[in-house]
Amino acid sequence: MISNIYKGKIILDKMVSKVKKGEDINNKILGLLKKEEHPISTRELALKSKISWHTIINHCLRLQLSGKIDGYKIGNLNVWSIKK
């Protein structure tokens, strides 16, 4: 029984750390966008933050849905800016 409780705590700790990591990525994206005067592409965000492009695009889309950033396409590029 004790081992099951211990295993449950480990699983819960992993879930909490994933949520915290997601919040850290969101904060990093928001910080980079606040520093920029012009909209910035997903690739530029990925290079500046040293986070994979796929992770950046997913977090940017979630931030756009939550109303924190604006995003639009210029040709083939997705560009992002902080909501004013």
C-alpha positions in Angstrom: 0.0 0.0 0.0 2.8 2.5 0.9 4.5 1.8 -2.5 1.3 2.7 -4.3 1.0 6.0 -2.5 4.7 6.7 -3.2 4.2 5.9 -6.9 1.1 8.2 -7.0 3.2 11.0 -5.6 5.8 10.6 -8.3 3.2 10.7 -11.0 1.6 13.8 -9.5 5.0 15.5 -9.2 5.7 14.8 -12.9 2.3 16.2 -13.9 3.0 19.4 -11.8 6.5 19.8 -13.3 5.0 19.5 -16.9 2.5 22.2 -16.1 5.2 24.4 -14.6 7.4 23.9 -17.6 4.6 24.8 -20.0 4.1 28.0 -18.0 7.8 28.8 -18.2 7.7 28.4 -22.0 4.7 30.7 -22.2 6.4 33.3 -20.0 9.6 33.0 -22.1 7.6 33.6 -25.3 5.7 36.6 -23.8 9.0 38.1 -22.6 10.6 37.8 -26.0 7.6 39.3 -27.8 7.5 42.2 -25.3 11.1 43.1 -26.2 10.4 43.2 -30.0 9.1 46.3 -31.7 7.9 44.3 -34.8 6.1 40.9 -35.1 8.5 38.0 -34.9 8.3 34.6 -36.7 8.0 31.3 -35.1 11.5 30.3 -36.3 13.0 33.5 -34.7 11.2 32.8 -31.4 12.6 29.2 -31.5 16.1 30.3 -32.2 16.1 33.0 -29.5 14.5 30.9 -26.9 16.4 27.7 -27.8 13.2 25.7 -27.8 12.0 23.5 -30.7 9.9 25.1 -33.4 7.1 22.7 -32.9 6.8 23.5 -29.1 6.9 27.2 -29.9 4.1 27.0 -32.5 1.9 25.0 -30.1 2.4 27.5 -27.2 1.9 30.5 -29.5 -1.4 29.1 -30.8 -2.6 28.5 -27.2 -1.5 32.0 -26.2 -3.4 33.4 -29.2 -6.5 31.5 -28.3 -6.3 32.8 -24.7 -6.0 36.4 -26.1 -2.5 37.2 -24.9 -0.8 37.5 -28.3 -1.8 38.2 -31.9 -0.7 36.0 -34.8 -1.0 36.2 -38.5 0.5 34.9 -41.7 2.9 36.8 -44.0 3.4 34.5 -47.0 4.6 31.2 -45.5 5.6 32.7 -42.2 3.5 32.7 -39.0 4.4 35.9 -37.1 3.5 36.8 -33.6 3.2 40.0 -31.6 2.1 40.9 -28.1 -1.4 42.2 -27.8 -1.5 45.9 -27.1 
